[in-house]
């Protein structure tokens, strides 16, 4: 059993049979419970590929991904899906809300997929999360009737609906203006500090990366540097910046 939340051990990923494209080359790092880390690097460095592997949406060519002490290579497709649903949350650059459904229904979707039918606990949880992200007056608005910033806040609430240990966020503010992006980032930070949820954010925004406790720099499919804020390591609380 591993004590940490996530262990990435010499992970590689390649595509193709005759013409082989190697994307990741022996990537290794650990992520502790409650960490708030950024994954940065130039376009084509393998960030999205790595995030897909960490999200258990694809399997590495070699190496291990151990999540909450479970070596995920040993899980079949059905077990992998169930494990993903109860362990991970996802926030994407484009929110991927279901347009025909309300904000409340969108937040309930992960629990509904896990349990098969709606219940009052599910509705109460979704309502509380939407209130927490400042959308108590938008519960019954369809996704298409919300602003971009509001839609992304719904996506944050949805990612947290199953109380995941780790949220993977792929450019969560990349499609927003600066003010809305800062508000969404501040929400992620608040959930991290108040509930101990770990976050790994892919971002091209150096302002946001600088406000994380740790920055993992991926270049040409390899970890070039891994920098921790000493205040985070010593239990200090770095300022969240404008929100």
N, C-alpha and C positions, 0 to 999 in steps of 0.2 A: 504493500500500500504506500502511496505517495502522500506526504503531508500537505503539499501545495495544492492549489486549485487546478493549475494547468501545467503540464510539462510537455514541451516540444523537444523531441530528441532526434537530432540528425535527420530531419525531414527533407526528403527530396520529392520533386514532382516533375515528370516529363510527359510529353504528349507525342503521339505518333508511333508508327511501327517501322516503316521504311525510312521516313525522314523524321528524326527525333528532335524535338524541341525541349530543351531542359530549362525549366523556369525557376525552380528552387534547388539550392545546392547545400544540403546539410545544415538546415536552419535549426538552431537550438536556443531555447530560453525557457524560463519558468515564470509563472504568474501566481502571485500569492492571493489568498482570499482578501477581498476589499481593495485591491490595487486599482489605480486609475492611470492607465498607460496609453500613450499614443504610439501608433505605428506609422512612420513616415518614410518617404523615399520618392525618387523620381518616377514618372510614368514608365511602366514596363519593368519595374523592379521586382514584381511578384507579390505586391501587397494584396491585391484582390484574390489571387490564387491562394495565398496563405490563409486569408480570412475564410474562404470557402472550405478549406481543409479543417480549420479550427471550428467552423460551424457544423462540421460533420455532414456537409453537403457533397463532399467528394472525398476520396481516399488518397493518401500519399502513395507515391511509387515505392518509397522505402522510408524507414524511420518510424517513430512512435509518437502518437498523440495520446497522452494520459490525462484524463479529465476526472477530477474528484476521485482519484485513485483507480479509475477504470481504464485499462488499456483498450481504447476504442476499436483497435484492429480485430479484437475478438468478438465483436458484436455483429450479428446478422442485420439485414436491412430493417426488419420490423423492430427489433430491440434497439437499433441505432436511432430510429425515428422517435421511439418513446423516450429514450435517454435524452435526445436533443430537446424534446419538448419540455421536459421537466428540469433541465439544467441550464439551457441557453435562452437568451433573448436576442432579438435582432432589430437594429434600426438602420435603415438604408438612406442614401442620398435622396432618392425618390421614394416617398413614404409607402407606396404600394398598398394603400388602403383600398378596400372594396367600395367602388363609387356608389353602388345602389344601396348601401347599408349606412346606418347612422353611426355617429361617433361611438355611442355606447355598444352597438352591435359589433363594430370593428374591434374594440378592446376585448370583447368577450370571445372572439374567434379562437384564440389559442386554447382556452379552457373548454370551449365547445368541441373543438377537434379532439381533445383528450378524453372528454367525458361522454360525448355523443348526444347530449341533450342539455338545454339550458336549465338552470336552477336559480334560486334566490341568492345563494352565496356568490355565485358567479356574477350576478347582476350587481350585488352590493360591492363586490371587489372592483368591478369595472367603474362603477359610479364614483367610488372613493378615489380611484386613480385619476379619473378625469377632473374631479374637484381639485386634486392635488396639483395638476398641471394647469389649473386656472380655466377650466372649460365647463364649469358646473352649469352654465347657461347655454351650453351647446350639445347637451347629451343626445338630443333627438334630431340634430342637424345631420343631413347626409354629408358624406365626405366632400362632395362637389360643391357644397354650400359654405365650406370653410376656406379661410385664407391659407396660403402656403405655410405660414408659421403655425397656424392652428392645426393643420393637417399633420405637421411633423410632431406637434405635442401629442396628438392622438397616437401617433406611431410610437412615441416614447412610452405612453401609458400601456399600449398593447404589448410592447417588449417586456414590460415589468409585470404583466398580468399573472404570470405563473410563478412569481417570486424567484427568478433565475439566480443562480450563483454568479453567472457571468453574462454580460451583455456585450455583443460584438456590434460595433457601429461603423458602417462604411460611409465616410464623408457625410455625417448626419446633419451638418450645417451647410454643405456645399451648394445646395439649391436655394438658399435663403439670403435675404439681405443681411447686412451686418447686425442690425438691431435684433431681428428675429433669430439669427444664428447665435448671438450672445445669450438670448433668453433660453434657447434650447440647450445650449452648453451648460448654462447655470442649472437647469433642471437635472441634467445628468449628474452634475457635481453634487447637487443636494441629495439625490437618491444614493449616491455613492457614500456620502458622509453620514447620512442619517440611517440607512438600512444596511450598509456594509456590502452592497452589491459591487462586484468588480466590473470594470469597463476596460475594453480595448478598442480604441478609436483609430480608424484610418483617417488621416487628414492631410491636406496640402496646405493648410493654413498655419503658418508658423506662430501666429498669436495664440491659437488654441493649443498647439503642441506645447508651447512654453508654459501654459497654465496646467499641464498635467504633471503628475508626480514622477513620471518616467517616460522617456522617449527612446523607442527602439527604431533604429535607422536601418532600413533594408535597401541594399544597392546590388543590382545584378543578381538577385536571388540569394544574397548572403547578408547576414547581420553584420553591418559595418561598425556600429557602435550601439551601446545600451547604457543610457545615462539616467541615473536616478537623482531626484532632488533630495539633498540631505535632510531637508526639513521634513519630508514625508517619511524618510527612513527612521527619523528620531521621534516620529509622532507629531511633528509640527503640522500646522495647517496653513497652506499657502493661500493667498487671497484669490478669490474667484475672478476678480476683475469686473468690469462693468457688465451689468445684465439688464 
